[in-house]
Amino acid sequence: MADHEQAPGRPGDIFHHELRSTDPGATRAFLSEVFGWTFTIMDVPGADVSIFDTPGRGEGHLLAAEDGRTASVTGYVLVEDIDAAAGDIERSGGRIVVPCQEAPNMGSYLTFEAPGGPTFVAWQHARL
């Protein structure tokens, strides 16, 4: 996440995007050329990972799609309480795909699928 000292928005906001691409280099070049996005390639051995910023202050990360998976975009939704969000998600017809995990000094998150199939990450920022 961009700024670990301050919560990145209000609960319910999509504040971060994870892009998975079958060709991260081509995706970076396209988004830079067409929309003016800037990318910082991360030093992750054996992986093509970069962080991006958009002119409108959007941000996220770009990774290679995992073997056998298609390209995708996942929005990170800010929540006040990850446990309450998990309950709300399931009561409202969503499905928890990856249970709650901790990102040390950053927050807690879980991955869920909304009715109809889109996948999101619910994120409780450490500073919220």
PyMOL commands that set and color helices and strands:
alter all, ss='L'
color gray80, all
select helices_A, chain A and resi 24-35+82-91
alter helices_A, ss='H'
color red, helices_A
select strands_A, chain A and resi 14-21+38-41+49-53+59-64+72-78+95-103+107-113+119-125
alter strands_A, ss='S'
color yellow, strands_A
deselect
rebuild
show_as cartoon
